[in-house]
Amino acid sequence: MQTISTDTPPIKKSETLIRPGSSLFAEAPDTLEFKKRRKRLTRKVSEAIADFAMARSGERWLVGISGGKDSYVLLAILHDLKERGALPVDLLACNLDQAQPNFPTNILPEFFERHSIPYHIERRDTYSVVTKVIPEGKTYCSLCSRLRRGNLYRIARESGCSALVLGHHREDILETLFMNMFFGGQLAAMPARLMNDEGDVEVLRPMAYCAEVDIAKFSIALNFPIIPCDLCGSQDGLQRNNMKKMLADMEAKMPGRKEVMLRALMNVKPGHLLDKSLMSFET
């Protein structure tokens, strides 16, 4: 069945129906190390879903799939939870093809078909918009992300999905925290659950507690067909990469700091900060 939309509005009939097929874990390595990592990731995703009351029975989630390691692992764990009856929502995998040069359009459809995963793929040429607006040598990420997110919200609405589910993990959250502090003058990170500005689609991050190293090794073990980002990944000196290196250096010198910093974001004491809007100091 044809499952790829172009720049015309998506049609629900273009979605695949789930059929009996191979599990995402059918060829998983039978090793103690892999089993421990799978258990740890599954536990942390389940904890985040429970802690932030993400799942409501009968709803439908749009799972954003970029072709990177994070989104593949997210999809695998969510489907595993659903197959075991631990996640009472329907899942629709979605890739927004942004018309980046050399993007292999066959990889994701073949992957979804092979594993009988319901999916929707839509092509929108945001690449031309980004490269036209942003001067050469400047960072594309911000505009690219806004355009992608706007399209994914629309697809969620048109597909009857209440939530857009993304593969951001612990390191993404910590990097955002430091970027906002260093460059934005704000004490803010990525929330695990957030309603969009229109108030009709939630953004969920079930892997908020998951360590990137576990995700990377898990993805390698399952041999996911990774698609590199030629747009952002080709640019040197991105501030997020600097934050990633800083956190890695900190973790190497003081093991366990990342986990402690994540816990700190869950243990905020507003009265010990300097934001005057949080408390009245009028005499």
TORRO-359048 format. One line per 4 residues: number of its first residue (from 1); their letters; for each residue x, y, z of N, C-alpha, C. Coordinates in steps of 0.1 Angstrom, whole numbers, plus 2048, in hexadecimal, padded with zeros to 3 digits. Example, Ala and Ser with C-alpha at 12.3 -4.5 7.8 and 13.67 -1.06 7.14 Angstrom:
2
1) AS) 884,7C7,84E,87B,7D3,84E,884,7DF,84E ~ 880,7EA,847,889,7F5,847,881,800,84F
END
This chain:
283
1) MQTI) 808,7F4,800,800,800,800,809,80C,800 ~ 806,816,7F8,80D,823,7F7,80B,82A,805 ~ 816,82F,80A,815,835,818,81C,842,819 ~ 820,848,80D,828,854,80E,820,85F,808
5) STDT) 81F,86A,80F,818,876,80B,822,880,805 ~ 81E,889,7FD,827,893,7F8,822,8A0,7FE ~ 823,8AB,7F7,820,8B8,7FD,811,8BB,7FE ~ 809,8B1,7FA,7FA,8B3,7FB,7F7,8AE,809
9) PPIK) 7EB,8B3,80F,7E7,8AF,81C,7E7,8A0,81E ~ 7EB,89B,829,7EB,88C,82B,7DD,887,82B ~ 7DB,87A,826,7CF,874,826,7CF,868,82F ~ 7C6,866,838,7C6,85B,842,7C7,84D,83B
13) KSET) 7C2,84C,82F,7C2,83F,828,7D1,83B,824 ~ 7DA,845,825,7E8,842,821,7EF,83B,82C ~ 7E9,83A,838,7F0,833,843,7EF,824,841 ~ 7F9,81D,845,7F9,80E,845,7F1,809,850
17) LIRP) 7EC,7FD,84F,7E6,7F6,85A,7F0,7EC,85F ~ 7F0,7EA,86C,7F9,7E0,872,7F5,7D2,86E ~ 7FF,7CA,86B,7FD,7BC,867,807,7B4,86F ~ 804,7A7,870,80E,79E,877,81B,79F,870
21) GSSL) 826,7A0,877,833,7A1,871,83E,79F,87C ~ 84A,7A2,878,855,7A0,881,856,7AB,88C ~ 859,7A7,898,85A,7B1,8A3,867,7B9,8A1 ~ 867,7C5,8A6,873,7CD,8A6,87F,7C6,8AD
25) FAEA) 87B,7BD,8B6,885,7B6,8BE,888,7A8,8B9 ~ 883,7A4,8AD,884,797,8A8,893,792,8A7 ~ 89B,79C,8A3,8A9,798,8A1,8B3,79F,8AB ~ 8AD,7A1,8B7,8B5,7A7,8C2,8BF,79D,8C7
29) PDTL) 8CB,7A2,8CB,8D5,799,8D0,8D1,793,8DD ~ 8D4,786,8DF,8D0,77E,8EB,8DB,77F,8F5 ~ 8DE,78B,8FA,8E9,78D,903,8E3,794,910 ~ 8EA,791,91B,8E6,797,928,8E7,7A7,927
33) EFKK) 8F1,7AC,921,8F3,7BA,920,8E7,7C1,919 ~ 8E3,7BB,90D,8D8,7C0,906,8CB,7C0,90E ~ 8C9,7B4,915,8BC,7B3,91C,8BC,7BD,928 ~ 8C7,7BF,92E,8C7,7C9,939,8C4,7D7,934
37) RRKR) 8CA,7DA,928,8C8,7E8,923,8BA,7E9,91E ~ 8B4,7DF,918,8A6,7E0,914,89D,7E2,920 ~ 8A0,7DA,92B,898,7DB,937,899,7E9,93D ~ 8A5,7EF,93D,8A8,7FC,943,8A0,807,93B
41) LTRK) 8A2,807,92E,89B,811,925,88C,80F,926 ~ 887,803,926,878,801,927,873,806,935 ~ 87B,804,93F,877,808,94D,876,818,94D ~ 881,81E,948,881,82D,949,876,833,940
45) VSEA) 873,82D,934,868,833,92C,85B,831,934 ~ 859,825,93A,84D,823,941,84B,82C,94D ~ 856,82F,954,856,838,95F,852,846,95A ~ 858,84B,94F,855,858,94A,846,859,946
49) IADF) 841,84F,93F,833,84F,93B,82A,84F,947 ~ 82E,848,952,825,848,95E,827,855,966 ~ 834,85A,968,836,866,96F,82F,872,96A ~ 82E,873,95D,828,87F,956,81A,87C,950
53) AMAR) 814,871,954,806,86D,951,804,86F,942 ~ 80D,869,939,80D,86B,92B,802,863,924 ~ 800,857,928,7F7,84E,921,7E9,84E,926 ~ 7E0,850,91C,7D1,84F,91F,7CB,845,916
57) SGER) 7C4,83C,91B,7BF,830,913,7B7,835,907 ~ 7B9,82F,8FC,7B1,832,8F0,7B6,83D,8E7 ~ 7C1,844,8EC,7C6,84F,8E4,7D0,84A,8DA ~ 7D4,853,8D1,7DD,84F,8C6,7E9,859,8C6
61) WLVG) 7F5,853,8C5,801,85B,8C6,808,85B,8B8 ~ 80D,867,8B4,815,868,8A8,824,868,8AD ~ 82B,85D,8A9,839,85C,8AD,842,861,8A2 ~ 849,86C,8A5,852,872,89B,85E,869,899
65) ISGG) 860,865,88C,86C,85D,889,874,864,87E ~ 880,868,883,88A,86F,87A,893,866,872 ~ 895,85A,877,89E,851,871,8AB,850,87A ~ 8AB,858,885,8B6,858,88E,8B5,84D,899
69) KDSY) 8BF,84B,8A1,8BF,840,8AB,8B4,843,8B5 ~ 8B2,84F,8B9,8A9,852,8C4,89B,84E,8C1 ~ 896,852,8B5,888,850,8B1,886,841,8AE ~ 890,83A,8A9,88E,82B,8A7,88C,824,8B4
73) VLLA) 895,828,8BE,894,821,8CB,887,825,8D2 ~ 882,831,8D1,875,835,8D7,86A,82D,8D1 ~ 86A,82B,8C4,860,823,8BD,860,815,8C2 ~ 86C,80F,8C3,86D,801,8C7,868,7FF,8D5
77) ILHD) 86B,808,8DE,867,806,8EC,858,808,8ED ~ 853,812,8E6,844,815,8E7,83C,809,8E1 ~ 841,804,8D6,83A,7F8,8D0,83B,7EC,8D9 ~ 846,7EA,8E0,848,7DF,8E9,83E,7E0,8F5
81) LKER) 83D,7EC,8FA,834,7EE,905,825,7EC,901 ~ 822,7F1,8F5,815,7EF,8F0,811,7E0,8EE ~ 81B,7D9,8E8,819,7CA,8E5,817,7C2,8F2 ~ 81D,7C8,8FD,81C,7C1,90A,810,7C6,912
85) GALP) 808,7CF,90C,7FC,7D4,913,7FF,7DE,91D ~ 80B,7E4,91D,80F,7EE,927,80D,7FC,922 ~ 809,7FE,916,807,80C,910,7FA,80C,908 ~ 7EF,811,90E,7E2,810,909,7DE,81B,8FE
89) VDLL) 7E8,81E,8F5,7E5,828,8EA,7E9,821,8DD ~ 7E4,827,8D2,7E8,823,8C5,7F4,82B,8C0 ~ 7FC,826,8B8,809,82C,8B4,809,82E,8A5 ~ 80C,83A,8A0,80E,83C,892,81C,842,890
93) ACNL) 825,83B,88A,832,840,887,831,84A,87C ~ 839,855,87D,838,860,873,846,865,870 ~ 849,866,863,855,86D,85F,851,878,855 ~ 857,884,859,856,890,850,862,891,847
97) DQAQ) 861,88D,83B,86C,88E,831,86D,89D,82D ~ 878,8A4,832,87A,8B2,830,881,8B5,823 ~ 883,8AC,81A,889,8AD,80D,898,8B1,80E ~ 89E,8AC,819,8AD,8AE,81A,8B4,8A7,80F
101) PNFP) 8BF,8AC,80A,8C7,8A5,7FF,8CB,897,804 ~ 8CA,88E,7FB,8CF,880,7FD,8C7,879,808 ~ 8BB,87D,80B,8B3,876,815,8AE,869,80F ~ 8B1,85E,815,8AD,851,80F,89F,84E,812
105) TNIL) 896,850,809,888,84F,80B,883,841,80D ~ 88B,837,809,886,829,80A,888,823,818 ~ 891,828,820,895,821,82C,88A,820,836 ~ 883,82B,839,879,82A,843,86C,823,83F
109) PEFF) 867,825,833,85C,81C,82F,85F,80D,82F ~ 86B,809,82B,86F,7FB,82B,870,7F6,83A ~ 875,7FF,842,876,7FB,851,868,7F9,857 ~ 85F,802,854,852,802,85A,84A,7F6,854
113) ERHS) 84B,7F3,847,844,7E8,841,84A,7DB,847 ~ 857,7DA,848,85D,7CD,84D,858,7CA,85B ~ 856,7D4,863,852,7D1,871,843,7D4,873 ~ 83B,7D5,868,82D,7D7,869,829,7E2,873
117) IPYH) 82F,7ED,871,82C,7F9,879,824,803,872 ~ 818,807,877,810,811,870,818,81E,86F ~ 817,824,863,81F,830,862,81A,83A,858 ~ 81F,846,858,81C,850,84E,828,858,84B
121) IERR) 82B,859,83E,837,861,83A,832,86D,831 ~ 836,879,834,832,884,82C,83E,88C,828 ~ 83E,891,81C,849,899,817,845,8A8,817 ~ 84D,8B0,81D,84B,8BE,81D,859,8C5,81C
125) DTYS) 85B,8CD,812,868,8D2,80F,86B,8DE,818 ~ 86E,8DB,824,872,8E6,82E,881,8E9,82C ~ 888,8DF,826,897,8E1,824,899,8EE,81B ~ 892,8F0,811,894,8FC,808,891,909,810
129) VVTK) 886,908,818,883,914,820,88E,917,82A ~ 894,90D,831,89E,90F,83B,8AB,915,834 ~ 8AF,90F,829,8BB,913,823,8BA,921,81C ~ 8AE,924,819,8AB,932,813,8AB,93D,81D
133) VIPE) 8A6,93A,829,8A5,944,833,8B1,945,83C ~ 8B8,93A,83F,8C4,93A,847,8D0,93C,83F ~ 8D9,946,842,8E5,948,83B,8EE,93C,83C ~ 8F6,939,831,8FF,92E,831,909,92F,83D
137) GKTY) 90B,924,843,914,924,84F,90E,926,85C ~ 901,92A,85C,8FA,92C,868,8F2,91F,86C ~ 8EE,91F,878,8E7,912,87D,8D9,912,878 ~ 8D5,906,872,8C8,904,86C,8BE,8FF,877
141) CSLC) 8C3,8F9,882,8BB,8F1,88B,8AE,8F8,88F ~ 8AF,904,894,8A3,90A,89A,897,90B,890 ~ 89A,911,884,88F,913,87A,88B,905,875 ~ 894,8FC,873,891,8EF,86E,888,8E8,878
145) SRLR) 88B,8E9,885,883,8E3,88F,875,8E8,890 ~ 874,8F6,88F,866,8FC,88F,85D,8F8,884 ~ 863,8F7,878,85B,8F3,86C,857,8E4,86D ~ 861,8DC,872,85D,8CE,873,852,8CC,87E
149) RGNL) 854,8D3,889,84A,8D1,894,83C,8D6,88F ~ 83B,8E1,888,82E,8E6,883,828,8DC,87A ~ 82F,8D6,871,82A,8CC,869,825,8BF,870 ~ 82D,8BB,87A,829,8AF,882,81D,8B2,88A
153) YRIA) 81B,8BE,890,80F,8C1,896,803,8C0,88D ~ 804,8C5,881,7F9,8C4,877,7F6,8B5,874 ~ 800,8AE,872,7FE,89F,86E,7F7,898,87A ~ 7FB,89C,886,7F5,896,892,7E6,899,892
157) RESG) 7E3,8A5,88F,7D4,8A9,88F,7CD,8A1,884 ~ 7D2,8A1,878,7CC,89A,86D,7CB,88B,86F ~ 7D4,886,877,7D4,877,879,7CD,873,886 ~ 7C6,87D,88D,7BF,879,899,7C7,876,8A4
161) CSAL) 7D3,87C,8A5,7DD,879,8B0,7DC,884,8BB ~ 7DC,880,8C7,7DC,88A,8D2,7E9,88F,8D6 ~ 7F4,887,8D2,801,88A,8D6,80C,888,8CB ~ 816,890,8CC,822,88F,8C3,82D,889,8CD
165) VLGH) 832,87E,8CA,83B,877,8D3,849,878,8CD ~ 853,87D,8D4,860,880,8CF,86B,878,8D7 ~ 876,876,8D1,881,86E,8D7,88B,875,8DF ~ 888,880,8E4,892,887,8EC,895,880,8F9
169) HRED) 8A2,880,8FD,8A7,878,908,8AD,881,913 ~ 8B3,87A,91D,8B9,882,928,8C3,88C,924 ~ 8CC,889,91B,8D6,892,916,8D0,89E,90F ~ 8C6,89B,907,8BF,8A6,900,8BA,8B1,90A
173) ILET) 8B4,8AC,914,8AE,8B4,91E,8B9,8BC,925 ~ 8C4,8B6,929,8CF,8BD,930,8D6,8C7,927 ~ 8D8,8C3,91A,8DE,8CC,911,8D6,8D9,90F ~ 8C8,8D7,90E,8BF,8E2,90D,8C0,8EB,919
177) LFMN) 8C1,8E5,925,8C2,8ED,931,8CE,8F6,931 ~ 8D9,8F1,92D,8E5,8F9,92D,8E5,903,921 ~ 8E0,900,916,8DE,909,90B,8D6,915,90F ~ 8CB,912,916,8C2,91D,91A,8C9,926,925
181) MFFG) 8D1,920,92E,8D8,927,938,8E3,930,932 ~ 8EB,92A,929,8F7,930,924,8F3,93B,919 ~ 8E9,938,911,8E7,941,905,8D9,947,906 ~ 8D0,942,90E,8C2,948,90E,8BF,94F,91B
185) GQLA) 8C8,94E,925,8C5,954,932,8B8,94F,938 ~ 8B5,942,936,8A9,93C,93C,8AD,92F,943 ~ 8A6,92C,94E,8A7,91F,954,89C,917,94F ~ 89E,910,944,894,908,93E,89A,8FC,936
189) AMPA) 893,8F1,936,898,8E5,92E,88C,8E1,925 ~ 88C,8D4,923,881,8CE,91B,877,8C6,924 ~ 86A,8CA,924,861,8C3,92D,85E,8B5,927 ~ 85A,8AB,92F,857,89E,92A,849,89E,924
193) RLMN) 840,8A8,928,833,8A9,923,82F,8B7,922 ~ 82B,8BB,916,828,8CA,913,81D,8CB,909 ~ 813,8D4,90C,808,8D6,902,80D,8E1,8F8 ~ 80A,8DF,8EB,80E,8E9,8E1,807,8F6,8E3
197) DEGD) 80B,900,8DC,805,90E,8DE,7F6,90E,8DA ~ 7F2,905,8D0,7E4,905,8CC,7DB,8FD,8D6 ~ 7E2,8F6,8DF,7DA,8EF,8E9,7D3,8E2,8E4 ~ 7D8,8DC,8D9,7D1,8D0,8D4,7DA,8C4,8D2
201) VEVL) 7E7,8C6,8D3,7F0,8BB,8D1,7FB,8BC,8DC ~ 7FC,8B1,8E4,807,8B0,8EE,814,8AB,8E8 ~ 81F,8B0,8EE,82C,8AB,8EA,831,8A2,8F6 ~ 834,896,8F3,838,88C,8FD,846,888,8FB
205) RPMA) 84E,886,905,85C,881,904,85E,876,90E ~ 859,86A,90A,85A,85E,914,868,85A,917 ~ 872,85E,90F,880,85A,912,888,865,91A ~ 880,86D,921,887,878,928,891,873,933
209) YCAE) 88E,867,938,897,861,942,8A3,859,93C ~ 8A2,856,930,8AC,84D,929,8B9,853,926 ~ 8C4,84C,929,8D1,851,925,8D4,84E,917 ~ 8DB,858,910,8DE,857,902,8E7,84B,8FF
213) VDIA) 8F0,848,908,8F9,83C,906,8F1,82F,905 ~ 8E7,82E,90D,8DF,822,90C,8D7,821,8FF ~ 8D2,82D,8FB,8CA,82D,8EE,8D3,82A,8E3 ~ 8DF,82F,8E2,8E9,82D,8D7,8EC,81E,8D6
217) KFSI) 8F0,818,8E2,8F4,80A,8E2,8E8,801,8DE ~ 8DC,805,8E3,8D0,7FD,8E0,8CD,7FE,8D1 ~ 8CF,809,8CB,8CC,80B,8BC,8D6,803,8B4 ~ 8E3,803,8B8,8ED,7FB,8B1,8EA,7EC,8B2
221) ALNF) 8E5,7E7,8BE,8E2,7D9,8C0,8D7,7D5,8B7 ~ 8CD,7DD,8B5,8C2,7DA,8AD,8C4,7DD,89E ~ 8D0,7E3,89B,8D3,7E5,88D,8C9,7EE,885 ~ 8C5,7F9,88C,8BB,801,885,8C2,809,879
225) PIIP) 8BB,80B,86E,8C1,811,863,8C1,821,865 ~ 8CC,826,86A,8CD,834,86E,8CE,83D,862 ~ 8C7,848,862,8C8,852,857,8CE,85E,85D ~ 8DA,862,858,8E0,86E,85E,8D9,87B,859
229) CDLC) 8DA,885,861,8D4,892,85D,8DF,89A,856 ~ 8DE,89B,848,8E7,8A3,841,8E6,8B2,842 ~ 8DB,8B6,847,8D8,8C5,849,8DF,8CA,855 ~ 8DC,8C5,861,8E2,8CA,86D,8EF,8C3,870
233) GSQD) 8F0,8B7,86E,8FC,8AF,871,909,8B4,86A ~ 907,8BB,85E,912,8BF,856,918,8CC,85B ~ 911,8D3,865,916,8E0,86A,91E,8DE,876 ~ 92A,8E4,876,933,8E3,881,930,8EF,88B
237) GLQR) 934,8ED,898,933,8F7,8A2,925,8FA,8A7 ~ 91C,8F1,8A6,90F,8F3,8AC,910,8F4,8BB ~ 909,8FD,8C1,90A,8FF,8CF,905,8F2,8D7 ~ 8FC,8EB,8D2,8F7,8DF,8D8,903,8D4,8D9
241) NNMK) 90B,8D4,8CF,916,8CB,8CF,920,8CF,8DA ~ 922,8DC,8DC,92A,8E1,8E7,925,8DD,8F4 ~ 918,8DE,8F6,911,8DA,903,913,8CB,905 ~ 912,8C3,8FA,913,8B5,8FB,922,8B1,900
245) KMLA) 92C,8B8,8FA,939,8B5,8FE,93C,8BA,90C ~ 936,8C5,910,938,8CA,91E,932,8C0,928 ~ 926,8BA,925,920,8B1,92E,928,8A4,92E ~ 92D,89F,923,935,893,922,942,894,92A
249) DMEA) 948,8A0,929,955,8A3,931,951,8A2,940 ~ 946,8A9,944,942,8A9,952,93F,89B,957 ~ 939,893,94F,935,885,953,942,87D,954 ~ 94C,87F,94B,958,877,94C,960,87B,959
253) KMPG) 960,887,95D,967,88B,969,95F,888,976 ~ 952,889,975,94A,886,981,93E,87D,97D ~ 941,870,97C,936,867,977,929,868,97F ~ 91E,867,978,911,868,97E,90B,876,97F
257) RKEV) 912,880,97A,90D,88E,97B,901,890,972 ~ 900,889,966,8F5,88B,95E,8E8,887,965 ~ 8E8,87B,96C,8DD,876,972,8D9,87F,97E ~ 8E3,885,985,8E0,88E,990,8DA,89B,98A
261) MLRA) 8DF,8A0,97F,8D9,8AC,979,8CB,8AA,975 ~ 8C8,89E,96F,8BA,89B,96B,8B1,89B,978 ~ 8B6,895,982,8AE,895,98F,8AB,8A3,994 ~ 8B5,8AC,992,8B4,8B9,996,8A8,8C0,98F
265) LMNV) 8A6,8BD,982,89B,8C3,97B,88E,8BE,980 ~ 88E,8B3,988,882,8AE,98D,880,8B2,99C ~ 889,8BA,9A1,889,8BE,9AF,88C,8CD,9B0 ~ 884,8D5,9AA,886,8E3,9A9,881,8EA,9B5
269) KPGH) 889,8F4,9BA,885,8FC,9C5,884,90A,9C1 ~ 878,90E,9BC,877,91C,9B6,87B,927,9BF ~ 878,925,9CC,87B,930,9D6,88A,932,9D8 ~ 892,929,9D2,8A1,92B,9D4,8A7,930,9C7
273) LLDK) 89F,935,9BE,8A4,93B,9B1,8A2,94A,9B2 ~ 8A5,951,9A7,8A5,960,9A8,89A,966,99F ~ 890,95D,99B,885,962,993,87B,969,99C ~ 87A,977,99B,871,97E,9A3,862,97C,9A0
277) SLMS) 85F,976,995,851,973,991,84C,967,999 ~ 855,95F,99F,851,953,9A6,84C,957,9B5 ~ 851,962,9BA,84D,966,9C7,84C,975,9C8 ~ 843,97A,9D0,841,988,9D2,84B,98D,9DD
281) FET) 853,997,9DA,85C,99D,9E4,857,9AB,9E8 ~ 84B,9AE,9E5,845,9BB,9E9,845,9BC,9F8 ~ 849,9C7,9FE,848,9C9,A0C,83B,9CF,A10
END
